[in-house]
Amino acid sequence: MHLGARSLKTGVAVTVALMTALAFGMTPPIMAGVAAAMTTRPSVQRSIRAMVQNIYGNFIGALIAVAAVIIFGDTSIVVGLTVVFVILIHLKFGLHRTLTLTMVTVIFIMSSGMSGGNEFLLEGVRRFSMICIGVVSATLVNLLIFPPHYEKTLYEQILDQTTQLFKWTRLLSGGTSDNTKIKTELAAFDSRKLKIENYYHWYKEERVFRKKAMPVKLRRTVIFREMITATRLLHQALNELDRNENAFRLLPDQFRETLRIQLSGLMTFHERVLLKFDGKIRGKRHEEQAKKDYQHRTDLANSFFSFFSQTNNDEWLDILPLLSTIIDYSQHVEHLDLLVNSYQSFHKKSNQIR
């Protein structure tokens, strides 16, 4: 079992909220802790956005709850109808993400046991304040204590995913893979792909507070997006290989070997681009090796057209999606290499993952 920073920060946020509520003499302080636990987010930007939305949404809910008690009382039916009305209002104004906490706030205020008057209004304000303490505590803890930096995690996830894809693509194209095992791995790749997308969106949402750091962040965001695209296309090529494994094995030996060598060269090139981005490979050495890896590009096209002209049936149609994916993959790896070269030319002091 892995206990991450977000879990620890949730506990700290709850503790801070409870202690703050007690310091202001607000008892019982449990709602401050509940609000803190429910509003902890995976990124600072999301935490700030959630704080604003929750304060706004809970303020609306608190007003409706106070008005409902003053006008209709605090019977169970009134509480239920008030919750329904609050849900409708939140959906109308696009505040559905704050609904859960707002409903808790409404019930919390309406269950004070006071039917109206100044005392009830003060109690409503006090209880709403406890919710605000919890929401603000969660945001401040996320901002000040171990603020999330997703760049390194995102890069490592992409590198791990592509490394596994390299391995299985080489095994499958060489005819040495285990069919049962590859099915399991393909399902795992799908799951990790979603995780990578989440990390990318969290990284993209991270704000930079120095004006000079903004171009660096934007360029790195574009590079990560292209890394994900190249990895997705390699995953697609592996799927095509697995789906048309029999058709691939029945291809003429020369064409199949050319295809395998070209794909292997592409993957080697892709791997070096990823490592070059983190400053682990020198650019000059990378360019020299790239020329060797790409010497089969023309051979692949010539071999395919030769195979196509000599084939009198539709056998080539089964392998066409794979060829299309490999060509698309090749273009995106080249584009990724250009982006990394451009980035490292303009930002020589930021060539390593933080």
C-alpha positions in Angstrom: 0.0 0.0 0.0 1.4 3.4 -1.0 0.7 6.5 1.1 1.1 9.5 -1.2 1.7 13.2 -0.4 -1.9 14.0 -1.2 -3.1 11.6 1.6 -0.7 13.2 4.1 -1.8 16.7 3.1 -5.4 15.8 3.6 -4.7 14.7 7.1 -2.7 17.9 7.8 -5.5 20.0 6.3 -8.1 18.3 8.5 -5.9 18.9 11.6 -5.4 22.6 10.7 -9.1 23.1 10.1 -10.1 21.5 13.4 -7.4 23.5 15.4 -8.4 26.8 13.7 -12.1 26.2 14.4 -11.3 25.4 18.1 -9.1 28.5 18.3 -12.1 30.7 17.3 -14.3 28.9 19.8 -16.4 27.1 17.2 -17.8 23.9 18.6 -18.2 21.2 17.4 -15.4 21.8 14.9 -16.1 18.6 13.0 -17.6 20.3 9.9 -14.4 22.3 9.4 -12.6 19.0 9.2 -15.2 17.5 6.9 -14.9 20.5 4.5 -11.1 20.3 4.5 -11.2 16.6 3.7 -13.7 17.0 0.9 -11.9 19.9 -0.9 -8.3 18.7 -1.1 -7.4 18.6 -4.8 -4.4 17.1 -6.7 -3.1 20.4 -8.0 -2.7 23.9 -6.6 -4.7 25.5 -9.4 -7.6 23.1 -8.8 -7.4 23.7 -5.1 -7.8 27.5 -5.6 -10.6 27.0 -8.1 -12.3 24.6 -5.8 -12.0 27.0 -2.9 -13.7 29.8 -4.8 -16.4 27.6 -6.1 -17.1 26.0 -2.7 -17.3 29.3 -0.9 -19.6 30.7 -3.5 -21.8 27.5 -3.7 -21.9 27.1 0.1 -22.8 30.8 0.6 -25.8 30.2 -1.7 -26.7 27.0 0.1 -26.4 28.7 3.5 -28.7 31.6 2.5 -31.3 29.2 1.2 -31.1 27.1 4.3 -31.5 30.1 6.6 -34.4 31.5 4.6 -36.1 28.1 4.6 -35.9 27.7 8.4 -37.2 31.2 9.0 -40.1 30.8 6.6 -41.1 27.1 6.8 -39.3 25.8 9.9 -36.8 22.9 10.2 -39.0 19.8 9.8 -37.6 16.8 8.0 -39.8 17.5 4.9 -38.6 21.1 4.7 -35.0 20.0 5.0 -35.5 17.4 2.2 -37.3 19.9 -0.1 -34.6 22.6 0.6 -31.9 20.1 -0.4 -33.7 19.4 -3.7 -34.1 23.2 -4.4 -30.4 23.8 -3.6 -29.5 21.0 -6.1 -31.6 22.6 -8.8 -30.0 26.0 -8.2 -26.4 24.6 -8.3 -27.1 22.7 -11.5 -28.6 25.8 -13.0 -25.5 27.8 -12.3 -22.9 25.1 -13.1 -21.9 24.5 -9.5 -22.4 20.7 -9.5 -18.8 20.1 -8.2 -19.7 21.8 -5.0 -23.0 20.0 -4.5 -21.9 17.4 -2.0 -20.3 19.8 0.4 -23.2 22.3 -0.1 -25.8 19.7 0.8 -23.9 18.9 4.0 -23.8 22.6 4.8 -27.6 23.0 4.3 -28.3 20.0 6.5 -25.7 21.2 9.1 -27.3 24.7 9.3 -30.9 23.5 9.3 -30.3 21.0 12.1 -29.1 23.6 14.6 -32.4 23.2 16.5 -33.2 26.9 16.4 -36.4 27.9 14.6 -35.5 31.5 13.8 -34.5 34.9 15.2 -31.1 36.6 15.7 -29.7 33.6 17.5 -30.4 31.3 14.5 -28.9 33.8 12.1 -25.7 34.0 14.2 -25.6 30.2 14.4 -26.0 30.0 10.6 -23.1 32.4 10.1 -21.0 30.5 12.6 -21.6 27.1 10.9 -21.0 28.6 7.4 -17.7 30.1 8.8 -16.6 26.6 9.8 -17.1 25.4 6.3 -15.0 28.3 5.0 -12.3 27.5 7.5 -12.1 23.9 6.2 -12.1 25.0 2.5 -9.4 27.6 3.0 -7.3 25.3 5.2 -7.2 22.6 2.5 -6.1 25.2 -0.1 -3.4 26.7 2.0 -2.0 23.3 3.0 -1.9 22.2 -0.7 -0.2 25.5 -1.6 2.4 25.7 1.1 3.2 22.1 2.1 4.7 19.9 -0.5 3.1 21.7 -3.4 2.6 19.1 -6.2 5.2 19.1 -9.1 4.0 16.7 -11.7 6.8 17.3 -14.3 9.1 14.5 -13.0 6.2 12.1 -12.4 4.8 12.7 -15.8 8.2 12.2 -17.5 8.9 9.0 -15.6 5.4 7.6 -16.4 5.9 8.4 -20.1 9.4 6.9 -20.1 8.2 3.7 -18.3 5.3 3.3 -20.7 7.4 3.7 -23.8 10.1 1.4 -22.5 7.5 -1.4 -21.9 6.0 -0.7 -25.4 9.5 -0.9 -26.9 10.1 -4.3 -25.3 6.8 -5.9 -26.4 6.9 -4.4 -29.9 10.3 -5.9 -30.5 9.2 -9.3 -29.1 6.0 -9.3 -31.2 7.6 -8.2 -34.4 10.3 -10.8 -33.9 7.7 -13.6 -33.4 8.9 -14.4 -29.8 6.1 -13.0 -27.7 3.7 -14.9 -25.4 0.2 -14.3 -26.8 -1.5 -14.7 -23.4 0.9 -12.3 -21.7 0.7 -9.6 -24.4 -3.1 -9.4 -23.9 -2.6 -8.7 -20.2 0.0 -6.1 -21.0 -2.1 -4.3 -23.6 -4.9 -3.9 -21.0 -2.3 -2.5 -18.5 -1.1 -0.1 -21.1 -4.6 1.3 -21.5 -4.9 1.8 -17.8 -1.5 3.6 -17.6 -2.4 5.7 -20.6 -5.3 7.2 -18.7 -3.0 7.9 -15.7 -0.5 9.7 -17.9 -3.3 11.9 -19.4 -4.3 12.8 -15.8 -0.8 13.8 -14.9 -0.5 15.8 -18.1 -3.6 17.8 -17.3 -2.5 18.4 -13.7 1.0 19.5 -15.0 -0.7 21.8 -17.6 -2.8 23.4 -14.9 0.2 24.3 -12.7 0.8 28.0 -12.6 4.2 29.7 -12.8 4.6 33.0 -10.9 7.7 34.3 -12.6 7.2 35.9 -16.0 10.5 34.5 -17.4 9.4 31.0 -16.5 6.3 31.1 -18.6 7.9 30.4 -22.0 9.8 27.5 -20.5 6.6 26.0 -19.1 4.7 26.5 -22.3 7.4 24.8 -24.4 7.7 21.9 -22.0 3.9 21.5 -22.1 4.0 21.2 -25.9 6.8 18.7 -25.7 5.0 16.5 -23.2 1.9 16.6 -25.3 4.0 15.4 -28.3 5.6 12.7 -26.1 2.2 11.4 -25.2 1.1 11.4 -28.9 4.1 9.5 -30.0 3.6 6.9 -27.2 0.0 6.6 -28.1 0.9 5.8 -31.7 3.5 3.2 -30.7 0.8 1.7 -28.5 -1.5 1.7 -31.6 1.2 0.0 -33.7 1.6 -2.7 -31.0 -2.2 -3.3 -31.1 -2.1 -3.6 -34.9 0.8 -6.0 -34.7 -1.2 -8.1 -32.2 -4.4 -8.0 -34.2 -2.8 -8.9 -37.5 0.0 -11.2 -36.2 -0.8 -14.0 -38.6 -0.9 -11.6 -41.6 2.4 -10.1 -40.5 4.1 -13.5 -40.3 2.8 -14.5 -43.8 4.4 -11.4 -45.4 7.4 -12.0 -47.7 10.6 -12.4 -45.7 12.4 -9.4 -47.2 9.4 -7.0 -46.6 8.8 -8.3 -43.1 12.4 -7.9 -42.1 12.6 -4.4 -43.6 9.5 -3.5 -41.6 10.9 -4.9 -38.4 14.2 -3.1 -38.8 12.6 0.2 -39.6 10.2 -0.1 -36.6 13.2 -1.1 -34.4 15.2 1.9 -35.6 12.2 4.2 -34.9 11.9 3.0 -31.4 15.6 3.4 -30.8 15.4 7.0 -32.1 12.3 7.6 -29.9 14.1 6.4 -26.8 17.1 8.6 -27.4 14.9 11.7 -27.9 13.3 11.0 -24.5 16.7 10.7 -22.9 18.1 13.7 -24.7 15.2 15.8 -23.3 16.4 15.1 -19.8 20.1 15.8 -20.7 21.2 12.2 -20.6 22.4 12.1 -24.2 24.6 14.6 -26.1 22.9 16.2 -29.1 25.8 15.5 -31.5 26.0 11.9 -30.6 22.3 11.6 -31.0 22.3 13.1 -34.5 25.1 10.7 -35.7 23.1 7.7 -34.5 19.9 9.0 -36.0 21.3 8.9 -39.5 22.1 5.2 -39.1 18.6 4.4 -37.7 16.9 6.1 -40.6 18.7 4.5 -43.5 15.8 2.0 -43.9 13.1 4.6 -44.4 13.4 4.5 -48.2 13.8 0.8 -48.1 10.5 0.4 -46.3 8.6 2.4 -48.9 10.3 0.6 -51.9 9.7 -2.8 -50.3 6.0 -2.0 -49.7 5.4 -0.8 -53.3 7.2 -3.9 -54.6 5.1 -6.2 -52.4 1.9 -4.3 -53.5 2.7 -4.6 -57.2 3.4 -8.3 -56.9 0.3 -9.2 -54.9 -2.8 -10.1 -56.8 -5.1 -10.4 -53.8 -6.1 -8.4 -50.8 -3.4 -9.7 -48.4 -1.7 -6.3 -48.2 -4.9 -4.7 -46.9 -4.5 -6.4 -43.5 -1.1 -4.8 -43.0 -2.0 -1.4 -44.4 -3.2 0.0 -41.0 0.1 -1.0 -39.4 2.1 0.7 -42.1 -0.1 3.9 -41.7 0.5 3.9 -38.0 4.2 3.4 -38.3 4.4 6.3 -40.8 2.4 8.5 -38.5 4.5 7.4 -35.5 7.7 8.3 -37.5 6.4 11.8 -38.2 5.6 12.5 -34.6 8.9 11.2 -33.3 10.6 13.5 -35.8 8.5 16.4 -34.7 9.3 15.6 -31.1 13.0 15.6 -31.9 12.6 19.0 -33.5 10.7 20.4 -30.5 13.4 19.1 -28.1 16.2 20.6 -30.2 14.4 23.9 -30.4 13.7 23.9 -26.6 17.3 23.1 -25.7 18.6 25.8 -28.0 16.6 28.5 -26.3 16.6 27.2 -22.7 20.1 25.7 -22.1 19.8 26.1 -18.4 16.6 24.1 -18.1 17.5 20.8 -19.9 16.8 18.5 -17.0 13.6 17.2 -15.4 12.9 18.9 -12.1 
